[in-house]
């Protein structure tokens, strides 16, 4: 593995570690609580959060689910989170507006039928 490839792999591990730790803390969970939800040891959670170990694809999926995330979200870097959060907010607003619009159309329709 070249030095560049090794550096990129280190960046991926660092991003994963930061995101697991950040989301776990945001949810108010200890490493032990997250480990229990995932069926893995708390020491393994600690090793993931310090970039010492890297989880398998299966463990990664379980970890993401326990943190309330999609697996790809564990690999989003700083500004990517902001973009994702904005997208998520806009998507929720769109669905809310659509629901209210449909309610108003239904109400207008039934009012006109009376």
Rosetta blueprint (number, residue, H / E / L):
1 X L
2 X L
3 X H
4 X H
5 X H
6 X H
7 X H
8 X H
9 X H
10 X H
11 X H
12 X H
13 X H
14 X H
15 X H
16 X H
17 X H
18 X H
19 X H
20 X H
21 X H
22 X H
23 X H
24 X H
25 X H
26 X H
27 X L
28 X L
29 X L
30 X L
31 X H
32 X H
33 X H
34 X H
35 X H
36 X H
37 X H
38 X H
39 X L
40 X L
41 X L
42 X H
43 X H
44 X H
45 X H
46 X H
47 X H
48 X H
49 X H
50 X L
51 X L
52 X L
53 X L
54 X L
55 X L
56 X L
57 X H
58 X H
59 X H
60 X H
61 X H
62 X H
63 X H
64 X H
65 X H
66 X H
67 X L
68 X L
69 X L
70 X L
71 X H
72 X H
73 X H
74 X H
75 X H
76 X L
77 X L
78 X H
79 X H
80 X H
81 X H
82 X H
83 X H
84 X H
85 X H
86 X H
87 X H
88 X H
89 X H
90 X H
91 X H
92 X H
93 X H
94 X H
95 X H
96 X H
97 X H
98 X H
99 X H
100 X H
101 X H
102 X H
103 X H
104 X H
105 X H
106 X H
107 X H
108 X H
109 X H
110 X H
111 X H
112 X H
113 X H
114 X L
